[in-house]
Amino acid sequence: MTYGPYLAILIDLLGQGEELMKLESLDAPEDQKLDAIVNILSHTAGNVKTVRDWITEFFASLSKVQRSAEELPPEAREGYLRFRAMNFKVNAFSDTIVVSAGLMKDPLLGSAKSGEVLHSALMAVSSVSLAALAAGIPLRAGIDVAPGLDIGDVEVYGPALVRAHRLESKQADYPRAAIGDGLMRFLDWLEQQVDPKPWTGYSAERAKACRALICQAPDDGSLMLHVLSSEVMKLPNHHELPPKVLSWAEAELARHQEANSAALVARYERLIQYFAVSGYPPSTPVS
């Protein structure tokens, strides 16, 4: 087991509990019951399976060696292979997914690899969150860095996970990823690191790139993942997603307004406000 600084990301699919409980009180004619069950499961188990697959595949791809080490000079091979071995841990249970990764200094790479791991993770969560919203699957997350211990093949235990859980459950509130103080302090630390050659200056550069993926929420001023940042929009086909998300969010807002659900109305108003401030105004003004 390894103890040290860990990145912990806790992702929750919203609305699952309410939908699942409909299965217990399903009131439909016998010849329509199967269709009703399938419809509920497609929006619960189906969505959970979809997001799990996206996240698992995304983080697995981040750890793959994209270039043959044999093509590199012998003196560069070990460093490259150590740099690419990110080893993200993904642990899924029910409608919750936890992603974690150690951010300990490497004897050969210094803190350069930690900076790369952190930036890759923020980009991955940004991409998956935006794609999920475009598909009508609202996600909420907490992301932080703190001490942790890997007590299993896919588990991290300690303050890192506690912090991520508190951010998701107590601060995020609407579909967004809340960023913790521990992560921001880790970026401060990264900026001060002196990396060994040939990685000189890489930690500070990655810290800067991470900051570009974080913004202050327009509604409460807290730190959140900036899924509409210019870097995320440069990913393939991602520029097509914001209008789809906005259209879905406006439909959800109207649905909850009609149902007089004040808490859910407030959530979608806040999400739409973030899109408006980021350059994607709603088709109709939010009251």
C-alpha positions as a printed Julia matrix, in Angstrom:
287×3 Matrix{Float64}:
   0.0    0.0     0.0
   1.19   3.51   -0.85
   0.44   6.58    1.28
   0.82  10.09   -0.08
  -0.97  12.82   -2.03
  -3.83  11.47   -4.14
  -6.17  12.97   -6.67
  -9.72  11.83   -5.9
 -12.71  12.39   -8.18
 -16.18  11.33   -7.05
 -18.87  11.41   -9.75
 -22.58  10.95   -9.08
 -25.37  10.46  -11.63
 -28.27  12.66  -10.55
 -31.91  11.62  -10.31
 -31.27   7.88  -10.15
 -32.94   7.25   -6.79
 -36.23   8.89   -7.73
 -36.44   6.97  -10.99
 -35.55   3.62   -9.43
 -38.21   3.96   -6.73
 -40.86   4.14   -9.47
 -40.25   0.43  -10.03
 -41.75  -0.33   -6.6
 -44.98   1.58   -7.23
 -45.37   0.97  -10.95
 -49.01   1.49  -11.9
 -49.53   0.3   -15.44
 -51.76  -2.23  -17.2
 -50.22  -5.69  -17.3
 -49.69  -5.57  -21.07
 -47.8   -2.27  -20.71
 -45.8   -3.07  -17.58
 -42.78  -4.53  -19.35
 -42.42  -1.43  -21.56
 -42.69   0.81  -18.49
 -39.99  -1.18  -16.67
 -37.67  -1.07  -19.7
 -38.21   2.7   -19.99
 -37.24   3.28  -16.34
 -34.22   0.97  -16.54
 -32.98   2.66  -19.74
 -32.81   5.98  -17.86
 -31.21   4.45  -14.77
 -29.14   1.31  -15.31
 -28.67   2.23  -18.99
 -27.28   5.67  -18.17
 -25.08   4.3   -15.38
 -23.62   1.68  -17.73
 -23.01   4.3   -20.43
 -21.17   6.71  -18.14
 -19.18   3.91  -16.48
 -18.01   2.7   -19.9
 -17.06   6.23  -21.02
 -15.04   6.92  -17.88
 -13.36   3.5   -17.77
 -12.37   3.69  -21.44
 -11.22   7.32  -21.21
  -8.93   6.77  -18.22
  -7.65   3.45  -19.57
  -6.65   5.2   -22.8
  -4.73   7.84  -20.84
  -2.4    5.17  -19.49
  -1.68   3.54  -22.83
   1.72   4.07  -24.4
   0.94   6.05  -27.55
   4.4    5.71  -29.07
   6.73   2.73  -29.23
   9.6    3.15  -26.79
  11.84   1.41  -29.31
  11.64   4.54  -31.49
  13.23   6.64  -28.75
  16.92   6.95  -27.88
  17.89   4.37  -25.22
  18.52   7.08  -22.62
  14.95   8.39  -23.04
  13.03   5.11  -22.99
  12.77   4.53  -19.24
  11.65   8.09  -18.57
   8.98   7.94  -21.28
   7.56   4.62  -20.08
   7.44   5.85  -16.46
   5.79   9.06  -17.63
   3.03   7.24  -19.54
   2.26   4.74  -16.74
  -0.41   6.88  -15.07
  -2.35   3.97  -13.56
  -5.67   5.65  -12.86
  -7.92   3.63  -10.57
 -11.65   3.55  -11.44
 -14.09   2.16   -8.87
 -17.82   2.1    -9.69
 -20.68   1.18   -7.38
 -24.37   1.87   -8.03
 -24.66   5.38   -9.53
 -21.32   6.56   -8.1
 -17.91   6.42   -9.77
 -14.61   7.18   -8.04
 -11.43   7.89  -10.01
  -8.12   8.23   -8.18
  -4.42   8.51   -8.91
  -1.29   8.95   -6.82
   0.55  12.26   -7.19
   3.78  11.29   -5.46
   7.11  12.54   -6.78
   8.88  10.18   -9.15
  12.62   9.59   -8.57
  13.32  10.02  -12.28
  10.61  12.5   -13.37
  10.23  14.63  -10.24
   6.73  16.15  -10.13
   6.36  16.41  -13.94
   4.33  13.2   -14.08
   2.0   14.42  -11.29
   1.26  17.55  -13.32
   0.49  15.44  -16.39
  -1.77  13.09  -14.41
  -3.74  15.98  -12.91
  -4.21  17.79  -16.23
  -5.22  14.59  -18.04
  -7.81  13.82  -15.35
  -9.38  17.29  -15.47
  -9.61  17.09  -19.27
 -11.19  13.63  -19.07
 -13.84  14.66  -16.54
 -14.6   17.81  -18.56
 -15.1   15.77  -21.72
 -17.25  13.08  -20.09
 -19.37  15.62  -18.16
 -20.13  17.63  -21.29
 -20.89  14.53  -23.38
 -23.17  13.18  -20.64
 -25.11  16.45  -20.39
 -25.51  16.49  -24.17
 -27.02  13.0   -23.87
 -29.39  14.18  -21.13
 -27.44  12.53  -18.3
 -26.71  15.05  -15.5
 -23.49  14.43  -13.55
 -22.26  16.07  -10.37
 -18.72  15.67   -9.06
 -16.19  16.64   -6.43
 -12.47  16.84   -7.25
  -9.68  17.35   -4.73
  -6.12  16.45   -3.75
  -5.24  15.27   -0.24
  -3.48  12.4     1.56
  -4.71   8.94    0.71
  -3.89   5.24    0.84
  -4.51   2.67   -1.9
  -6.1   -0.16    0.07
  -7.17  -2.15   -3.0
  -6.61  -2.51   -6.71
  -9.16   0.22   -7.49
  -9.64   1.93   -4.12
  -8.22   5.0    -2.43
  -8.94   5.61    1.26
  -8.37   8.73    3.33
  -8.93  12.5     3.35
  -8.73  12.68   -0.47
 -11.91  10.64   -0.87
 -13.63  12.38    2.06
 -12.96  15.77    0.5
 -14.19  14.69   -2.94
 -17.38  13.28   -1.43
 -18.09  16.44    0.57
 -17.56  18.62   -2.49
 -19.96  16.52   -4.56
 -22.66  16.13   -1.9
 -22.52  19.49   -0.13
 -21.13  22.08   -2.54
 -21.67  21.15   -6.19
 -25.5   21.1    -5.9
 -26.27  21.31   -9.64
 -24.66  19.44  -12.58
 -21.05  20.57  -12.25
 -17.73  19.43  -10.74
 -16.71  21.34   -7.61
 -12.96  21.89   -7.12
 -11.4   21.69   -3.65
  -8.79  23.85   -1.91
  -6.39  20.92   -1.72
  -6.18  20.77   -5.5
  -5.47  24.51   -5.73
  -2.73  24.22   -3.09
  -1.23  21.34   -5.05
  -1.12  23.57   -8.16
   0.68  26.22   -6.11
   3.2   23.58   -5.06
   3.64  22.31   -8.62
   4.5   25.8    -9.83
   7.43  25.94   -7.41
   8.98  22.6    -8.35
  12.38  22.27  -10.03
  12.06  19.39  -12.48
  15.01  17.21  -13.51
  16.13  17.35  -17.14
  14.62  16.94  -19.69
  11.42  17.86  -17.82
  12.6   21.28  -16.67
   9.63  23.64  -16.28
   7.05  20.97  -17.11
   5.37  20.95  -13.67
   4.75  24.69  -13.76
   3.44  24.49  -17.34
   0.99  21.72  -16.45
  -0.16  23.65  -13.38
  -0.94  26.62  -15.62
  -2.85  24.36  -18.02
  -4.85  22.94  -15.09
  -5.81  26.43  -13.92
  -7.21  27.15  -17.4
  -9.67  24.27  -16.79
 -10.99  25.8   -13.55
 -13.25  28.82  -13.14
 -15.32  30.64  -10.54
 -19.0   29.78  -10.74
 -21.07  32.84  -11.76
 -23.76  32.07   -9.16
 -21.83  31.48   -5.93
 -18.2   32.24   -6.78
 -16.98  28.78   -5.8
 -14.4   26.95   -7.91
 -15.69  24.52  -10.52
 -14.44  22.61  -13.53
 -14.7   24.82  -16.62
 -16.17  22.32  -19.08
 -16.66  25.1   -21.66
 -13.03  26.25  -21.57
 -11.27  26.85  -24.88
  -9.04  23.81  -24.35
 -12.03  21.49  -23.93
 -13.73  23.01  -26.99
 -10.65  22.07  -29.05
 -11.27  18.36  -28.44
 -12.75  16.56  -31.49
 -16.47  17.34  -32.01
 -16.8   19.03  -28.6
 -17.79  22.38  -30.12
 -21.05  20.66  -31.17
 -22.01  19.73  -27.61
 -22.84  23.05  -25.81
 -25.96  23.84  -27.92
 -27.25  20.31  -27.28
 -26.65  20.67  -23.53
 -28.35  24.07  -23.45
 -31.4   22.8   -25.34
 -31.74  19.88  -22.92
 -31.21  22.1   -19.85
 -33.89  24.54  -21.0
 -36.33  21.64  -21.49
 -35.52  20.33  -18.0
 -36.02  23.81  -16.53
 -39.44  24.11  -18.17
 -40.42  20.62  -16.96
 -39.49  21.37  -13.36
 -41.17  24.79  -13.48
 -44.37  23.09  -14.57
 -44.02  20.61  -11.71
 -43.36  23.47   -9.23
 -40.11  21.81   -8.09
 -38.26  24.84   -6.72
 -35.03  23.0    -5.88
 -34.67  21.5    -9.36
 -35.69  24.76  -11.04
 -32.85  26.51   -9.17
 -30.36  23.84  -10.26
 -31.09  24.26  -13.94
 -31.22  28.03  -13.71
 -27.69  27.96  -12.29
 -26.47  25.59  -15.01
 -27.96  27.81  -17.73
 -26.41  30.87  -16.1
 -22.95  29.28  -16.35
 -23.51  28.57  -20.05
 -24.68  32.15  -20.64
 -21.6   33.64  -18.94
 -19.41  31.28  -20.98
 -20.81  32.5   -24.3
 -23.87  30.28  -24.78
 -26.96  32.36  -23.89
 -30.33  30.62  -23.53
 -32.96  30.97  -26.24
 -35.35  32.43  -23.68
 -34.36  34.6   -20.68
 -34.18  32.77  -17.34
 -36.42  34.47  -14.77
